[in-house]
Structures are given as C-alpha cells and as structure tokens.
Amino acid sequence: MPMKYVVRLSPEEREQLQDLVSNRKTQAYRIRHARVLLKADAEGPDWMD
C-alpha cells in the first residue's frame, strides 16, 4: 500500500515537538499528536502510517 502522506519536519519543528513531548504540563492529546508526527517523520524513524 503506497503512503498517503509523507511527513518532513525541519530541525526547528522537530525540536519544538520534542520540547512539547518533554513538557509535563502539556495536554495529553497534544503530546500524542507530537509523538505521532515525530514517529512519522521521513528523516526520523520513518514509521508507516
């Protein structure tokens, strides 16, 4: 199955998302969305959708 969306994060975006995930006072749904984006990043672990 071909990938529908390819996520490419800039280094600044990646750093912002990592800061968001490490912050304990962030809402859970925001942390979950940030983790998904970090995992789906083509330059990162490159997990499938």
C-alpha positions, 0 to 999 in steps of 0.5 A: 500500500503506497503512503498517503502522506509523507511527513518532513519536519525541519530541525526547528519543528522537530525540536519544538515537538520534542520540547512539547513531548518533554513538557509535563504540563502539556495536554495529553492529546497534544503530546500524542499528536507530537509523538505521532508526527515525530514517529512519522517523520521521513528523516526520523524513524520513518514509521508507516502510517 
